């Protein structure tokens, strides 16, 4: 799957809710996961990044060095943040902005509602890096990139280091 990259205007499009989980949605989720795993160091991906404007994201921070608090591999359909608390600045990168990273202020803790790929609904709290990754991916569903959340492009945007595959 091709990853849309900035400044592609399709990344600004707002995604539609998934009305039913059928074979096509399940196949798409599998392909989306393959695209995430192909990305260098990617802990998350959202459907709009591959030109599919459904409210679907995948996040998995369990292989990262620091995550103390994480819920493992999450496939989230129609996710919504119900509450948030605290604010923290942190560095983010994105498959759709491959040449840069940036400092972004996000909530430290969130309460999230979503449906998984079996149609079961979930509510849980997340904090730290996992909460940051979830917020980042949910922004894609609303046509936002981390670039839109930089306080200053002059002091908070950085040329990305090269990754080894």
C-alpha positions, 0 to 999 in steps of 0.5 A: 500500500502506498503511504500518502505523504505531506503535502498531499491534500488527501491527508486533510480529508476527514474520515467517515465512521465504519458502519459495519465490519465485513470481509472488506473491512477485515481485509483492509485492516490486514493490509493496513497492518502490513503497511505499518510493519513495513514502515521504519519504526512505525508504532501506528498507522491510520486508514487515511494515510493509505488513501482510505477514509474510514475511521480505523487506526492501528497502534502497538507500542509494545516493542518500544524501549520505554512503554511502561503502560501499554495495551499491546496491539490495538486495532481501533474502529471508530475510536473517540477520546472521551476524556483527557488529562495533563499536557506534555511536550514530546517528539513525534514522527510520521510515515506521512511526513518521512523527512521530519520529526517535531515537538508536539503538546499532547494530553498525558492521559486519555480515556478512549472508546472504540470498537475492535475488529470483532465488533466488540466495544472497549473503553480504557485509559492510556497514558505516556507514549501509548496515549501520545501514539493514539492521539497522533493516529486519531488526528489523521482521522480528522485530517490533521498531521503533527505539523498542524500541532507544532507550536513553532515550525522554527523551533519545534521541527527537526530533520529526521535521522536516517533509519536502518531497515 
